[in-house]
Amino acid sequence: MKRRDFALTLAGATQLAGQQTATGPGSGDTVIRVGTSEVIAPTTVLDRDGNFVSGLTADDFQLFDNERPQKIKVDVSYIPISMVIAIQNSAQAEKVLPTIARIGGMIEPVITGEQGEVSVLAFDHRLQLLQGFTNDFTKVKEALGKLRPGSNTVRLNDAVMEAARMLGRTDKSRRRVLMLISETQDRGSEGRVKDTLYKLEFENVIVYPVNMSRWVNQLTAKTPIPRPDPFPVGTRMSSPGGLDTPTTAMQNGLGGGYGNYTPVFKEIFTAVKAVFVANPQEAYTKYTGGKEYSFVNLKGLEEAIQRLGEELHSQYLLSYAPTTETRQDAGWHKLQVSVKRRNVEVRTRAGYWAAAKFEP
């Protein structure tokens, strides 16, 4: 007979206490026993008009873990925030970067408060740490002012993974938030959405994308300089009865000029592909319990920041110790939260991962 011990490998929202490590008799295998475990589910409640609902207590909520009811607590105290602002600074985003730089003065009063800390990360084909975690918001504004356009690559997944690692090193008692200001699609990451999502959940990070308009970026981006034609003009086929010169080669759609059409075809292909493949931002938002916002100008960006801050300060932190029966389930745990009120919308994380340890 083997006894099954429960260990939360992620729930992104789990806090473990009384953890002990022992060696199974005669086996040489390490067994981890968890004395106490707590799952945390940040939950947002909206009325039919989209306003945040306040004043709810534990008796107003019902929470199910793998369809089993759990006894929950509701924390209404303020918990300091650690936040990474990850910003796409690719060449396509050049026109919008000055707009993003102007939100520095909103971060403390609207989102984090005086006890918050913020880090700024920029990404194109590189991941550039413009500012490490600080509660000096003058430095945050200075970091946003350093944003400069880079290459055409957008390593969105890699940037989110790095942000999750950074937040994972912060105090576990703080709320971990990623504000992702970027287009919805990844172009050039080494990492996969699945692995990145695991890391987000393990580190208990909530993702709030603030979407740049991909179409606006395409329309406002500078036309790339055509690459030199690698073939001598004399090697190209000319039209009947005509002379082949550099000018006629360009007019006929040959040579470097043909490359000007490439972004159009690439954009169409990417848009069609996105119909069948969910964008990374959507996955990160759904499974961490955040919400997507979007903007096309400064006013829209300020409204998105304002709404994000209101949500963070209006959330209920539901926590519970899984029942004995629930702790026997390894793998994905689906969370469902409802409120004993009519005409309300409830949003929380989709679930968490748990694994079972065995010993002889």
Secondary structure, DSSP 8 states (H G I E B T S, - for coil): --EEEEE-S--SSEEEEEEEEEE-TTT--EEEEEEEEEEEEEEEEEETTS-B-----GGGEEEEETTEEE--EEE-S---EEEEEEEE-SGGGTTTHHHHHTTGGGIIIIII-TT-EEEEEEESSSEEEEEEEES-HHHHHHHHTT-----S-B-HHHHHHHHHHHHHTS-TTSEEEEEEEE-SS-BS-SS-HHHHHHHHHHTTEEEEEEEE-HHHHHHHS--------SS-GGGS---TT----HHHHHHTT-GGGGGGGHHHHHHHHHHHHHHHS--HHHHHHHHHT---EEESSHHHHHHHHHHHHHHHTT-EEEEE---HHHHT--EEEEEEEEESSSSEEEE---EEEEEEEEE-
